[in-house]
Amino acid sequence: MALITKKIKGTEDVLPKQSYRWQFVENIMREEARAYGFKEIRTPVFEHTELFARGVGQTTDVVQKEMYTFDTKGGESVTLRPEGTAGAARAVLEHSLEQDGLPIKASYFVSCYRYEKPQAGRLREFHQFGIEEYGTQAPAADAEIICLAQSVLDRLGLSQVHLEINSIGCPECRARYNQALKEYFTQYKDRLCPTCLTRLEKNPMRLLDCKSPEDKEIAKDAPKITDYLCEECEAHFTEVKKYLDAAGVEYTVNPTIVRGLDYYTKTVFEFVTDCIGAQGTVCGGGRYDGLIEELGGKHMPSLGFAMGMERLLMVMDAQKIEIPDNDKTALYIATMGDAAKVKAFELLRQVRECGLIAETDVVGRGLRAQMKYADKIGAKYSVVLGDNEIEENKARVKNMETGEQTELALDESFADKFSVLQ
């Protein structure tokens, strides 16, 4: 019995007293996405395994080590989504969203699943806010989604978070870069981990993303992609920086950023912080111009980013950013007797229709216990209703913090007059 009353390793509960924090962050994200013209998309939590194998990349840690994959009763191989982009791209293709006009601009909130060693800021079930844009190769689009991410972080009040950008080029210039990487890492074949030995032949850029401390040390002196960009990729990156400069967005060019998924091309970026330790990336994204083609569609340049919800909240806690709790009860009506209980329901409906949170006893407590509960939930005001109040058709509304009382009629004007007290 103990087993079924414990959450699975690598998962977390969001309890009722904590959910306002998530809602605050989500609401800001929704508002900013809307301001930039992005509309929400919702996709299934599981997809065909091949979608992630082709979209995310066979040589990534995600596909090689971390996916939750299983066979259905019908014999299909399906996988719980490890990230949000592949599913969104599949939906774009399946529903021919380009017919609604380009660019396609979508946002989402998703739960994702990766079998990793749980640690602070890294769970097996985690949540992301994501932005996807399809059908534009303009550098302005790259800069725009970076500005959107910056807007979210600014509105959340985050400091000590800085933007790092890079370009990892197109397939043509990356081919030259991969050859240079292969030549460099071949010198250290006897020191590379088994996974990196496989990647050395198939996708040398993945070695730059290895989490092994020794491989990371070797990678420090590896060739930089910025030295191998073709003319077109170099020009694209220069334009992105020009737009960011115009928008007043500060950044650092970090030529070691490659991102952990194979679909990225050209612009990649991360918003990073050191205030929560090693797991310091709170937002990552970039351009993935070949993804739609990889999934079987026609060429459609694409880009986007994802923010980890749990990690963002960790940063906000570390920086002691206070999140307002708008879920506090505005009015608690304590009752004595059956007639008072019925009257309370009438008044509660009025107050709730004004958009205020109002409660009464539904457990069967005595008056003293009701008032104790009202104090425990942080009710701003309280009313005690009994036979006398109903007979006189008026009651005193008490400010629970100051003790000040205001007499109000128990009629159709009650809610309007109570609202004035807020």
Summary of the structure (lengths in Angstrom):
residues: 422
radius of gyration: 27.4
end to end distance: 47.2
largest distance: 92.4
contacts: 1330
relative contact order: 0.12
helix: 42%
strand: 21%
